């Protein structure tokens, strides 16, 4: 931003920048998701493309944008301060939400493993990076440039890994918990090492290094981190109780975010990274009953700020370094060493503890990305001077900065697809002997269908809610739901037609009690519904006055339209059930129909519950079924008439059959109602029965208003 620009214009430009970032990030994320690649990778590459080193510096004929939409600012800060600040807030909320999603019991269960993994990754990475520096500069190990390369290799961008773990719903898995614990240890060790290297750099050219001062910095960093974590663990429930006094979940969620920002700022002031403070705040509140409310209320802010963070991170990559062969060569060597160092340094300790080869590999790959952390450290190196031959020079010069950028780019881009791949392997990552601590109980309830499972799930959640339990959200893609009330915590795995509870013995009794009451309530409700359905089925048509039907808009949309290929004249079946089988069997092989037999079964099952035969000689069999992958409408005509199902006395001449996929976003029941309004007019039924072609039936149905 130019200082001569008015404050209003600067804010307007920032608004335009953020708007473009959001659209570009969302489009790129959709494209990469379609390609079965992590959305975060698309966001990073989007930042590179629209950033100051490529499209962002193209001049625009608009006041304030003469140097481009995302102009280059300086070597140490290539984007504007307001945009960088917004991205930083994105990293804070990302780590705060990651902390909320982490199972604290799992975190402490794997804290020892996380410490070993983090320390191993930091040590091996530092040695690999320092060895490369000694080779490049022909310098001793204590040379600040050599040590800084070691620090750059040590850094881990937990934000990128946390995003992948969250997308894969693996944040509270043993591997995810270990990675997050190891990343915190890794970050603390990296900060300590950075303090040591800066101390050495400051003493370069002098008589020695003030090791006492460096030791005090290291002890302070560890003490603040451990102290804050312990305070959060001991007083989490009291903090949550105070926050809840603010009122509704929206209000205490805002205060909780404020607490995360305070922790982030205090940690940064104390010499630790802001993201560590945010993660500690989230981790502390993760064991309280407000954790799920916080996740739900802050989800919108998460989807707003986190993409900005990753796009801006991509903007900080200077692609011009690729034009220097020397920089590219050693940048790729550095990248290879950085990848190997994390895999070896983290996977080997994990494999020696409670993880098998696959789990250890997941942890090693999860620790690979350097991201914004390496860029920040590189920026510190650019601005830090050392004395060489009596003159002051930056520790990180332009060439070394280019090498660091290539290493950052390669590790940041390579990690997401690799981590997504190993997480997609549906195998346990822990050793069988240590997969369970022996204290967990499993309660399995298996139901005849997913519809019944979902019915039980909904009623059961209401019962738990009335008992004071709060639970995480569940959607069609979700598998795990966590329940929490005070210190009582248990999980529910939704797998196929089964609900699988995992809990300690003290929660087992309340789980069984709630499930029993759930079944009793459903049985009572079903009895009442069955009695009402018989009455409602007879009176459904009479309940809609003819004058009202004439005023109703029954225009058929394009998605609801019947195509001539889906019209069958002269059905051979004798009754409605046989007609359903005949129609669906005739659809076999047509686009959208996956399993004809499953479609037949689901439609007849629905028909057996309550007949869809109505007056005017029409029937509307329908079902949501996995036998199709879209919404399909079929019309069958029987000149002689079909024997009806249920209590109907009239023969059926027109069958309007509709099939919808379970996840299909379309109001197909609304279509059934519209079709009924069309065919309740006797003249329309007569025209269809006497039609001489498929096209005539389809045209009559689609054009009727």
C-alpha positions as CSV (number, residue, x, y, z in Angstrom):
1,X,0.0,0.0,0.0
2,X,1.2,3.5,-0.7
3,X,1.3,5.9,2.2
4,X,-0.2,8.7,0.0
5,X,-3.4,6.7,-0.4
6,X,-6.3,7.6,1.9
7,X,-7.2,5.2,4.6
8,X,-10.6,4.5,3.0
9,X,-9.0,3.6,-0.3
10,X,-6.5,1.3,1.4
11,X,-9.3,-0.5,3.1
12,X,-11.2,-0.8,-0.2
13,X,-8.1,-2.3,-1.9
14,X,-7.8,-4.8,1.0
15,X,-11.5,-5.7,0.6
16,X,-10.9,-6.4,-3.1
17,X,-7.8,-8.4,-2.4
18,X,-9.6,-10.6,0.2
19,X,-12.6,-11.1,-2.1
20,X,-10.3,-12.3,-5.0
21,X,-8.4,-14.6,-2.6
22,X,-11.6,-16.2,-1.3
23,X,-13.0,-16.8,-4.8
24,X,-9.7,-18.1,-6.1
25,X,-9.2,-20.3,-3.1
26,X,-12.6,-21.8,-3.3
27,X,-12.4,-22.5,-7.0
28,X,-9.0,-24.0,-6.7
29,X,-10.1,-26.1,-3.7
30,X,-13.0,-27.5,-5.6
31,X,-10.8,-28.4,-8.6
32,X,-8.3,-30.1,-6.4
33,X,-11.0,-31.9,-4.5
34,X,-12.5,-33.1,-7.8
35,X,-9.0,-34.4,-8.7
36,X,-9.0,-36.2,-5.3
37,X,-6.2,-34.0,-4.0
38,X,-6.1,-31.9,-0.8
39,X,-7.9,-28.5,-1.2
40,X,-5.1,-26.9,0.8
41,X,-2.7,-27.7,-2.1
42,X,-4.9,-25.8,-4.5
43,X,-4.9,-22.8,-2.1
44,X,-1.1,-22.8,-1.8
45,X,-0.7,-23.0,-5.6
46,X,-3.3,-20.3,-6.1
47,X,-1.3,-18.0,-3.8
48,X,1.8,-18.6,-5.9
49,X,-0.1,-17.8,-9.2
50,X,-1.8,-14.6,-8.0
51,X,1.0,-13.5,-5.7
52,X,3.5,-10.6,-6.2
53,X,6.0,-12.7,-8.1
54,X,3.6,-13.7,-10.9
55,X,0.2,-12.2,-11.7
56,X,0.0,-10.0,-8.6
57,X,2.4,-7.4,-9.8
58,X,0.7,-6.8,-13.2
59,X,-0.3,-3.1,-13.3
60,X,-4.0,-2.3,-13.2
61,X,-5.5,0.9,-14.5
62,X,-7.1,1.7,-11.1
63,X,-6.0,4.3,-8.6
64,X,-4.0,2.5,-5.9
65,X,-3.3,-0.6,-8.0
66,X,-0.9,0.9,-10.5
67,X,1.7,-1.6,-9.3
68,X,-0.7,-4.6,-9.3
69,X,-3.3,-6.1,-7.1
70,X,-0.8,-7.9,-4.9
71,X,2.4,-5.7,-5.4
72,X,5.8,-6.7,-4.0
73,X,6.5,-4.9,-0.7
74,X,10.0,-6.0,0.4
75,X,12.3,-9.1,0.6
76,X,11.3,-9.9,4.2
77,X,7.6,-9.0,3.7
78,X,6.4,-9.6,0.2
79,X,2.7,-8.8,0.9
80,X,1.1,-5.9,2.6
81,X,0.9,-5.7,6.4
82,X,-2.9,-5.8,6.6
83,X,-3.1,-8.8,4.4
84,X,-0.3,-10.6,6.3
85,X,-2.1,-9.7,9.6
86,X,-5.3,-11.2,8.3
87,X,-3.5,-14.4,7.2
88,X,-1.9,-14.6,10.7
89,X,-5.3,-14.5,12.3
90,X,-6.2,-17.4,9.9
91,X,-3.2,-19.4,11.3
92,X,-4.4,-18.6,14.9
93,X,-7.9,-19.8,14.4
94,X,-6.7,-22.9,12.5
95,X,-4.5,-23.9,15.4
96,X,-7.2,-23.0,17.9
97,X,-9.7,-25.2,16.1
98,X,-7.1,-27.9,15.8
99,X,-6.7,-27.8,19.6
100,X,-10.4,-28.0,20.1
101,X,-10.6,-31.1,17.8
102,X,-7.8,-32.9,19.7
103,X,-8.8,-35.5,22.2
104,X,-6.9,-34.4,25.3
105,X,-6.9,-37.9,26.8
106,X,-5.3,-39.1,23.6
107,X,-2.9,-36.2,23.6
108,X,-1.5,-37.1,27.0
109,X,-1.7,-40.8,26.2
110,X,0.7,-40.0,23.2
111,X,2.6,-37.1,24.8
112,X,5.6,-39.3,25.5
113,X,5.5,-40.6,22.0
114,X,5.0,-37.0,20.7
115,X,8.0,-35.8,22.7
116,X,10.2,-38.5,21.3
117,X,8.9,-38.0,17.7
118,X,9.3,-34.2,17.9
119,X,12.8,-34.4,19.4
120,X,13.9,-37.0,16.9
121,X,12.6,-35.1,14.0
122,X,14.2,-31.8,15.2
123,X,17.5,-33.5,15.9
124,X,17.9,-35.4,12.6
125,X,16.6,-32.4,10.6
126,X,19.0,-30.0,12.2
127,X,21.9,-32.3,11.6
128,X,20.9,-32.9,7.9
129,X,20.5,-29.1,7.3
130,X,23.7,-28.2,9.1
131,X,25.6,-30.9,7.1
132,X,24.4,-29.3,3.9
133,X,25.6,-25.9,5.1
134,X,29.0,-27.2,6.0
135,X,29.3,-28.7,2.5
136,X,28.0,-25.6,0.7
137,X,30.1,-23.0,2.6
138,X,33.1,-25.2,3.5
139,X,32.5,-23.7,6.9
140,X,32.7,-25.2,10.5
141,X,29.6,-26.4,12.3
142,X,29.4,-23.3,14.5
143,X,29.2,-21.0,11.5
144,X,25.8,-19.1,11.8
145,X,24.9,-19.8,8.2
146,X,25.4,-23.5,8.8
147,X,23.3,-23.4,12.0
148,X,20.6,-21.4,10.3
149,X,20.2,-24.0,7.6
150,X,19.8,-26.5,10.4
151,X,17.1,-24.4,11.9
152,X,15.3,-24.0,8.6
153,X,15.2,-27.8,8.2
154,X,13.9,-28.2,11.7
155,X,10.8,-26.0,11.3
156,X,7.5,-27.7,10.9
157,X,4.3,-26.1,9.6
158,X,1.7,-27.8,11.7
159,X,-1.0,-25.7,10.1
160,X,-0.9,-27.5,6.8
161,X,-0.8,-31.0,8.5
162,X,-3.6,-29.9,10.8
163,X,-5.8,-29.0,7.7
164,X,-5.2,-32.4,6.1
165,X,-5.9,-34.3,9.4
166,X,-9.1,-32.3,9.9
167,X,-10.3,-32.9,6.3
168,X,-9.6,-36.6,6.8
169,X,-11.3,-36.7,10.2
170,X,-8.1,-38.0,11.7
171,X,-7.3,-35.1,14.1
172,X,-8.1,-37.2,17.2
173,X,-6.6,-40.5,15.8
174,X,-3.4,-41.8,17.5
175,X,-1.3,-40.6,14.5
176,X,-3.0,-37.2,14.4
177,X,-2.7,-36.7,18.1
178,X,1.0,-37.7,18.1
179,X,1.7,-35.4,15.1
180,X,0.1,-32.4,16.9
181,X,2.0,-33.2,20.2
182,X,5.2,-33.7,18.2
183,X,4.7,-30.4,16.3
184,X,4.4,-28.5,19.5
185,X,7.6,-30.1,20.9
186,X,9.2,-29.5,17.5
187,X,8.2,-25.8,17.6
188,X,9.5,-25.2,21.1
189,X,12.8,-26.9,20.3
190,X,13.0,-24.9,17.1
191,X,12.5,-21.7,19.0
192,X,15.2,-22.7,21.5
193,X,17.6,-23.5,18.7
194,X,16.8,-20.2,17.0
195,X,17.6,-18.3,20.2
196,X,20.9,-20.2,20.4
197,X,21.8,-19.4,16.8
198,X,20.9,-15.8,17.1
199,X,23.0,-15.6,20.2
200,X,25.9,-17.1,18.3
201,X,25.4,-14.8,15.4
202,X,25.3,-11.8,17.7
203,X,28.6,-12.9,19.2
204,X,30.3,-13.6,15.8
205,X,33.4,-11.6,15.5
206,X,33.6,-11.2,19.3
207,X,35.4,-13.1,22.0
208,X,32.7,-15.6,22.7
209,X,29.1,-16.6,23.2
210,X,26.9,-15.7,26.2
211,X,25.8,-19.3,26.9
212,X,24.2,-18.3,30.2
213,X,21.8,-15.8,28.4
214,X,21.0,-18.4,25.8
215,X,20.3,-21.0,28.5
216,X,17.9,-18.6,30.3
217,X,16.0,-18.0,27.0
218,X,15.7,-21.8,26.5
219,X,14.4,-22.4,30.0
220,X,11.9,-19.6,29.8
221,X,10.5,-20.9,26.5
222,X,10.0,-24.4,27.9
223,X,8.6,-23.1,31.2
224,X,6.0,-20.9,29.6
225,X,4.8,-23.6,27.3
226,X,4.6,-26.3,30.1
227,X,3.1,-23.8,32.6
228,X,0.3,-22.6,30.2
229,X,-0.6,-26.2,29.3
230,X,-0.8,-27.3,32.9
231,X,-2.9,-24.3,33.9
232,X,-5.3,-25.0,30.9
233,X,-5.5,-28.6,32.0
234,X,-6.3,-27.9,35.6
235,X,-8.7,-25.0,35.2
236,X,-10.4,-25.8,31.8
237,X,-13.8,-26.6,33.3
238,X,-13.8,-23.5,35.5
239,X,-12.8,-21.3,32.5
240,X,-15.6,-22.9,30.5
241,X,-18.1,-22.2,33.3
242,X,-17.1,-18.6,33.4
243,X,-17.4,-18.3,29.6
244,X,-20.9,-19.9,29.6
245,X,-22.1,-17.1,31.9
246,X,-21.9,-14.8,28.9
247,X,-25.1,-16.3,27.6
248,X,-25.8,-18.1,24.4
249,X,-23.2,-20.2,22.5
250,X,-22.5,-17.4,20.0
251,X,-21.6,-15.1,22.8
252,X,-19.3,-17.4,24.8
253,X,-17.7,-18.6,21.5
254,X,-16.6,-15.0,20.8
255,X,-15.1,-14.8,24.3
256,X,-13.3,-18.2,23.8
257,X,-11.8,-16.8,20.5
258,X,-10.7,-13.7,22.4
259,X,-9.0,-16.0,24.9
260,X,-7.2,-17.8,22.1
261,X,-6.0,-14.4,20.7
262,X,-4.8,-13.4,24.2
263,X,-2.8,-16.6,24.5
264,X,-1.4,-16.2,21.0
265,X,-0.3,-12.6,21.8
266,X,1.2,-13.5,25.2
267,X,3.1,-16.4,23.7
268,X,4.6,-14.3,21.0
269,X,5.6,-11.6,23.5
270,X,7.3,-14.3,25.5
271,X,9.4,-15.4,22.5
272,X,7.2,-18.3,21.5
273,X,5.1,-18.6,18.4
274,X,1.5,-17.3,18.4
275,X,0.3,-20.6,16.9
276,X,1.6,-22.4,19.9
277,X,-0.5,-20.2,22.2
278,X,-3.6,-20.7,20.1
279,X,-3.2,-24.4,20.1
280,X,-2.7,-24.5,23.9
281,X,-5.9,-22.5,24.3
282,X,-7.8,-24.9,22.1
283,X,-6.3,-28.0,23.6
284,X,-7.3,-26.8,27.1
285,X,-10.9,-26.2,26.1
286,X,-11.2,-29.4,24.1
287,X,-12.0,-31.4,27.3
288,X,-14.9,-29.2,28.2
289,X,-18.6,-29.5,27.2
290,X,-18.5,-26.2,25.3
291,X,-15.9,-27.5,22.8
292,X,-18.5,-28.7,20.3
293,X,-20.4,-25.4,20.5
294,X,-17.2,-23.5,19.8
295,X,-16.4,-25.7,16.8
296,X,-19.9,-25.1,15.4
297,X,-20.0,-21.4,16.0
298,X,-16.5,-20.6,14.7
299,X,-16.8,-22.9,11.6
300,X,-17.8,-20.0,9.4
301,X,-14.9,-17.8,10.6
302,X,-12.6,-20.8,10.0
303,X,-13.7,-21.2,6.4
304,X,-13.2,-17.5,5.9
305,X,-9.8,-16.9,7.4
306,X,-7.9,-20.2,6.9
307,X,-8.0,-20.1,3.1
308,X,-6.6,-16.6,3.3
309,X,-3.8,-17.9,5.4
310,X,-2.8,-20.6,2.9
311,X,-3.1,-18.4,-0.1
312,X,-1.0,-15.7,1.5
313,X,1.6,-18.4,2.4
314,X,1.7,-19.3,-1.3
315,X,2.2,-15.7,-2.2
316,X,5.4,-15.6,-0.2
317,X,7.1,-18.1,-2.5
318,X,9.5,-16.3,-4.9
319,X,9.3,-18.3,-8.1
320,X,12.1,-16.3,-9.7
321,X,14.7,-18.4,-7.9
322,X,14.0,-21.1,-10.4
323,X,16.0,-19.2,-13.0
324,X,19.3,-19.7,-11.0
325,X,20.6,-23.2,-11.7
326,X,22.9,-23.2,-8.6
327,X,20.0,-22.3,-6.4
328,X,17.7,-24.9,-8.0
329,X,20.2,-27.6,-7.7
330,X,21.0,-27.1,-4.0
331,X,17.4,-26.2,-3.3
332,X,16.3,-29.6,-4.5
333,X,19.1,-31.4,-2.6
334,X,18.0,-29.5,0.6
335,X,14.4,-30.5,-0.1
336,X,15.3,-34.1,-0.4
337,X,17.3,-34.0,2.8
338,X,14.5,-32.2,4.6
339,X,11.9,-34.8,3.6
340,X,14.2,-37.7,4.5
341,X,15.1,-36.1,7.8
342,X,11.5,-35.8,9.0
343,X,10.5,-39.2,7.9
344,X,13.5,-40.9,9.5
345,X,13.7,-38.7,12.5
346,X,10.0,-39.0,13.3
347,X,9.0,-42.4,11.9
348,X,11.8,-44.3,13.6
349,X,11.0,-43.3,17.2
350,X,7.3,-43.8,16.5
351,X,8.0,-47.3,15.1
352,X,10.0,-48.1,18.2
353,X,7.1,-47.1,20.5
354,X,3.4,-47.9,19.9
355,X,3.0,-47.6,16.1
356,X,3.4,-50.0,13.3
357,X,5.1,-49.2,10.0
358,X,2.1,-47.6,8.4
359,X,1.3,-45.4,11.5
360,X,5.0,-44.4,11.8
361,X,5.0,-43.5,8.1
362,X,1.9,-41.3,8.5
363,X,3.6,-39.5,11.4
364,X,6.8,-39.0,9.5
365,X,5.0,-37.6,6.4
366,X,2.8,-35.4,8.6
367,X,5.8,-33.7,9.9
368,X,7.3,-32.9,6.5
369,X,5.8,-29.5,5.5
370,X,7.8,-26.4,6.5
371,X,5.4,-23.8,5.1
372,X,5.2,-20.4,6.7
373,X,7.3,-21.4,9.6
374,X,10.4,-21.8,7.4
375,X,9.6,-18.6,5.6
376,X,9.4,-16.7,8.8
377,X,12.7,-18.1,10.0
378,X,14.3,-17.3,6.7
379,X,13.0,-13.7,6.9
380,X,14.6,-13.5,10.4
381,X,17.9,-14.7,8.8
382,X,17.6,-12.0,6.1
383,X,17.3,-9.3,8.7
384,X,20.0,-10.7,11.1
385,X,23.6,-9.6,10.6
386,X,26.8,-11.5,11.3
387,X,30.4,-10.4,11.1
388,X,32.5,-11.9,8.3
389,X,36.0,-10.6,7.6
390,X,35.3,-7.5,9.7
391,X,32.1,-6.5,7.8
392,X,28.4,-7.2,8.6
393,X,26.4,-9.3,6.2
394,X,23.0,-11.0,6.5
395,X,23.1,-14.6,7.6
396,X,20.6,-15.5,4.8
397,X,21.7,-13.9,1.5
398,X,19.6,-13.9,-1.7
399,X,20.9,-17.2,-2.9
400,X,20.4,-19.0,0.5
401,X,17.0,-17.4,0.7
402,X,16.2,-18.9,-2.7
403,X,17.3,-22.4,-1.5
404,X,15.1,-22.0,1.6
405,X,12.1,-21.1,-0.6
406,X,12.6,-24.1,-2.9
407,X,12.8,-26.4,0.2
408,X,9.7,-24.8,1.6
409,X,7.8,-25.1,-1.6
410,X,8.7,-28.7,-2.3
411,X,8.0,-29.9,1.3
412,X,4.8,-27.9,1.5
413,X,3.4,-29.2,-1.8
414,X,4.7,-32.8,-1.5
415,X,3.3,-33.4,2.0
416,X,-0.5,-32.9,1.5
417,X,-1.0,-35.6,-1.2
418,X,1.4,-38.0,0.5
419,X,-0.4,-37.6,3.8
420,X,-3.8,-37.9,2.2
421,X,-2.7,-41.1,0.5
422,X,-1.4,-42.8,3.6
423,X,-4.4,-41.7,5.6
424,X,-6.8,-43.1,2.9
425,X,-5.4,-46.6,3.6
426,X,-8.0,-48.2,5.8
427,X,-5.7,-49.9,8.2
428,X,-4.8,-49.4,11.8
429,X,-1.7,-47.5,12.5
430,X,-1.0,-48.7,16.0
431,X,0.4,-52.1,17.1
432,X,-2.3,-54.5,18.0
433,X,-1.0,-55.1,21.4
434,X,-1.2,-51.4,22.2
435,X,-4.3,-50.5,20.2
436,X,-6.5,-50.5,23.3
437,X,-5.6,-49.6,26.8
438,X,-7.9,-52.3,28.2
439,X,-10.3,-49.9,29.9
440,X,-12.6,-49.2,26.9
441,X,-16.0,-51.0,26.5
442,X,-17.8,-51.4,23.2
443,X,-21.5,-51.4,22.7
444,X,-22.7,-52.3,19.2
445,X,-26.2,-51.8,17.9
446,X,-26.9,-53.0,14.4
447,X,-30.1,-52.1,12.5
448,X,-31.9,-53.5,9.4
449,X,-31.2,-50.3,7.3
450,X,-29.5,-46.9,7.4
451,X,-32.9,-45.2,7.6
452,X,-33.7,-47.0,10.9
453,X,-30.1,-46.3,12.1
454,X,-30.6,-42.5,11.4
455,X,-34.0,-42.5,13.1
456,X,-32.5,-44.1,16.2
457,X,-29.5,-41.8,16.0
458,X,-31.6,-38.6,16.0
459,X,-33.8,-39.7,18.9
460,X,-30.8,-40.9,20.9
461,X,-29.0,-37.6,20.4
462,X,-32.0,-35.7,21.8
463,X,-32.1,-38.0,24.9
464,X,-28.4,-37.4,25.5
465,X,-28.9,-33.6,25.0
466,X,-31.7,-33.6,27.6
467,X,-29.3,-35.3,30.0
468,X,-26.8,-32.5,29.6
469,X,-24.4,-34.1,27.1
470,X,-23.1,-32.1,24.1
471,X,-21.9,-33.8,21.0
472,X,-19.9,-33.0,17.9
473,X,-21.8,-32.6,14.6
474,X,-22.5,-35.5,12.3
475,X,-23.1,-35.5,8.5
476,X,-23.3,-38.1,5.8
477,X,-19.6,-38.1,5.3
478,X,-18.8,-38.2,9.1
479,X,-18.1,-41.4,11.0
480,X,-17.3,-40.4,14.6
481,X,-19.4,-38.4,17.1
482,X,-18.0,-37.4,20.5
483,X,-20.2,-36.9,23.5
484,X,-19.2,-34.9,26.6
485,X,-20.6,-33.8,29.9
486,X,-18.2,-32.5,32.4
487,X,-15.5,-35.1,32.7
488,X,-17.6,-37.8,31.1
489,X,-16.5,-38.5,27.6
490,X,-17.3,-41.2,25.1
491,X,-17.4,-41.7,21.4
492,X,-19.9,-43.1,18.8
493,X,-18.7,-44.7,15.6
494,X,-21.3,-44.7,12.8
495,X,-20.4,-47.6,10.5
496,X,-22.8,-49.0,7.9
497,X,-26.1,-49.9,9.7
498,X,-24.4,-50.0,13.1
499,X,-23.8,-47.6,16.0
500,X,-20.7,-48.5,18.0
501,X,-20.2,-46.8,21.3
502,X,-16.7,-46.8,23.0
503,X,-16.6,-45.7,26.6
504,X,-15.3,-46.4,30.1
505,X,-17.3,-48.5,32.5
506,X,-18.8,-45.5,34.2
507,X,-20.5,-44.3,31.0
508,X,-21.7,-47.8,30.0
509,X,-24.8,-47.7,32.2
510,X,-26.1,-44.4,31.0
511,X,-25.5,-45.4,27.3
512,X,-27.6,-48.6,27.8
513,X,-30.3,-46.6,29.6
514,X,-30.5,-44.0,26.9
515,X,-30.6,-46.5,24.1
516,X,-33.4,-48.5,25.9
517,X,-35.5,-45.3,26.3
518,X,-34.8,-44.5,22.7
519,X,-36.2,-47.8,21.5
520,X,-39.3,-47.4,23.8
521,X,-40.0,-43.9,22.4
522,X,-39.6,-45.0,18.8
523,X,-41.8,-48.0,19.3
524,X,-44.5,-45.8,20.8
525,X,-44.2,-43.3,18.1
526,X,-44.3,-45.9,15.3
527,X,-47.5,-47.3,16.8
528,X,-49.1,-43.9,16.7
529,X,-47.9,-43.2,13.2
530,X,-49.2,-46.6,11.9
531,X,-52.6,-45.8,13.2
532,X,-52.6,-42.3,11.8
533,X,-51.2,-43.4,8.4
534,X,-54.2,-45.6,7.6
535,X,-56.5,-42.6,8.2
536,X,-54.3,-40.1,6.5
537,X,-53.9,-42.3,3.4
538,X,-57.7,-42.4,2.9
539,X,-58.2,-38.7,3.4
540,X,-55.1,-37.3,1.7
541,X,-56.8,-36.4,-1.6
542,X,-60.0,-35.1,0.0
543,X,-57.9,-32.9,2.2
544,X,-57.0,-30.7,-0.8
545,X,-60.0,-28.8,-2.1
546,X,-60.4,-28.8,-5.9
547,X,-60.4,-25.0,-5.9
548,X,-57.1,-25.0,-4.1
549,X,-55.6,-27.4,-6.6
550,X,-56.5,-25.2,-9.5
551,X,-54.5,-22.3,-8.0
552,X,-51.5,-24.4,-7.2
553,X,-48.4,-24.0,-9.4
554,X,-47.5,-27.4,-10.6
555,X,-45.0,-26.5,-13.3
556,X,-42.5,-29.3,-13.8
557,X,-38.9,-28.1,-13.6
558,X,-36.1,-29.4,-16.0
559,X,-34.8,-31.7,-13.3
560,X,-38.3,-33.1,-12.8
561,X,-39.1,-33.5,-16.5
562,X,-40.0,-36.9,-18.0
563,X,-38.0,-37.8,-21.1
564,X,-39.7,-40.0,-23.8
565,X,-37.2,-42.8,-23.1
566,X,-38.6,-43.1,-19.6
567,X,-42.2,-43.6,-20.8
568,X,-43.5,-47.2,-21.1
569,X,-46.8,-47.8,-23.0
570,X,-48.8,-51.0,-22.7
571,X,-47.4,-52.5,-19.5
572,X,-47.8,-56.3,-19.4
573,X,-47.9,-56.6,-15.6
574,X,-51.2,-57.6,-13.9
575,X,-50.7,-55.7,-10.6
576,X,-48.7,-52.7,-9.3
577,X,-45.9,-54.8,-7.8
578,X,-45.3,-56.6,-11.1
579,X,-45.5,-53.2,-12.9
580,X,-42.7,-51.8,-10.6
581,X,-40.5,-54.7,-11.5
582,X,-41.3,-54.4,-15.2
583,X,-40.6,-50.7,-15.3
584,X,-37.3,-50.8,-13.3
585,X,-36.1,-53.9,-15.2
586,X,-36.6,-52.0,-18.4
587,X,-34.4,-49.2,-17.1
588,X,-31.5,-51.6,-16.6
589,X,-28.4,-50.2,-18.4
590,X,-29.8,-46.7,-18.7
591,X,-27.7,-43.8,-17.5
592,X,-28.1,-43.2,-13.7
593,X,-29.4,-46.7,-12.8
594,X,-26.7,-48.6,-10.9
595,X,-28.6,-51.5,-9.3
596,X,-32.0,-52.3,-10.7
597,X,-32.7,-55.1,-8.2
598,X,-32.0,-52.7,-5.3
599,X,-34.3,-50.1,-6.8
600,X,-37.1,-52.7,-7.0
601,X,-36.5,-53.9,-3.4
602,X,-36.5,-50.3,-2.0
603,X,-39.6,-49.2,-3.9
604,X,-41.6,-52.3,-2.9
605,X,-40.5,-52.0,0.7
606,X,-41.8,-48.4,0.7
607,X,-45.1,-49.5,-1.0
608,X,-45.6,-52.2,1.6
609,X,-45.6,-49.6,4.4
610,X,-48.3,-47.4,2.8
611,X,-49.8,-47.8,-0.6
612,X,-49.3,-44.9,-3.1
613,X,-52.4,-45.8,-5.1
614,X,-54.9,-42.9,-5.3
615,X,-58.1,-42.0,-6.9
616,X,-58.4,-41.3,-10.7
617,X,-56.6,-44.7,-11.4
618,X,-53.0,-43.5,-10.6
619,X,-50.1,-44.6,-8.4
620,X,-46.9,-42.9,-7.4
621,X,-44.4,-45.5,-6.1
622,X,-41.2,-43.9,-5.1
623,X,-38.1,-44.3,-2.9
624,X,-34.7,-43.0,-2.0
625,X,-32.3,-45.7,-3.0
626,X,-28.6,-46.3,-3.6
627,X,-29.6,-48.1,-6.7
628,X,-29.4,-44.8,-8.6
629,X,-27.0,-41.9,-8.6
630,X,-29.5,-39.1,-9.5
631,X,-33.2,-38.3,-9.7
632,X,-35.1,-40.4,-12.2
633,X,-38.8,-40.2,-13.2
634,X,-40.6,-42.9,-15.2
635,X,-44.2,-43.2,-16.4
636,X,-45.8,-46.5,-17.1
637,X,-49.3,-46.8,-18.9
638,X,-51.5,-49.9,-18.5
639,X,-54.5,-49.8,-20.9
640,X,-56.3,-52.7,-19.1
641,X,-55.5,-51.5,-15.6
642,X,-53.4,-53.0,-12.7
643,X,-54.6,-54.5,-9.5
644,X,-53.8,-51.9,-6.8
645,X,-52.0,-52.4,-3.5
646,X,-53.3,-51.4,0.0
647,X,-57.0,-50.6,0.5
648,X,-57.6,-49.0,-2.9
649,X,-60.4,-50.5,-5.0
650,X,-59.7,-48.8,-8.3
651,X,-57.5,-50.3,-10.9
652,X,-54.3,-48.3,-11.8
653,X,-53.8,-47.1,-15.4
654,X,-51.0,-44.6,-14.9
655,X,-47.9,-45.3,-12.8
656,X,-45.5,-42.4,-12.0
657,X,-42.4,-43.9,-10.5
658,X,-39.6,-41.7,-9.1
659,X,-36.2,-42.7,-7.7
660,X,-33.7,-40.5,-5.9
661,X,-30.2,-41.1,-4.6
662,X,-29.9,-40.7,-0.8
663,X,-27.5,-37.8,-1.1
664,X,-29.2,-36.2,-4.1
665,X,-30.0,-32.5,-3.4
666,X,-33.5,-32.4,-4.8
667,X,-37.0,-32.2,-3.2
668,X,-38.3,-35.4,-4.8
669,X,-41.3,-35.6,-2.5
670,X,-42.3,-32.2,-3.7
671,X,-42.2,-33.7,-7.2
672,X,-44.5,-36.5,-6.1
673,X,-47.0,-33.9,-4.8
674,X,-46.8,-31.9,-8.0
675,X,-47.3,-35.1,-10.1
676,X,-50.3,-36.0,-8.0
677,X,-51.9,-32.6,-8.6
678,X,-51.4,-33.0,-12.4
679,X,-53.0,-36.5,-12.5
680,X,-55.9,-35.8,-10.1
681,X,-57.5,-34.2,-13.1
682,X,-59.4,-37.0,-14.9
683,X,-58.9,-35.5,-18.3
684,X,-55.1,-35.7,-18.0
685,X,-55.3,-39.4,-17.0
686,X,-57.6,-40.1,-20.0
687,X,-55.2,-38.4,-22.4
688,X,-52.2,-40.3,-21.1
689,X,-54.0,-43.7,-21.3
690,X,-55.1,-43.0,-24.8
691,X,-51.8,-41.6,-26.0
692,X,-50.3,-43.2,-29.1
693,X,-46.6,-42.4,-28.4
694,X,-44.1,-41.8,-25.7
695,X,-43.5,-38.3,-26.8
696,X,-47.2,-37.4,-26.4
697,X,-47.2,-38.6,-22.8
698,X,-44.0,-36.8,-21.9
699,X,-45.1,-33.6,-23.5
700,X,-48.5,-33.7,-21.7
701,X,-46.8,-34.3,-18.3
702,X,-44.1,-31.7,-18.7
703,X,-46.2,-28.9,-20.1
704,X,-49.1,-29.2,-17.7
705,X,-49.7,-26.2,-15.4
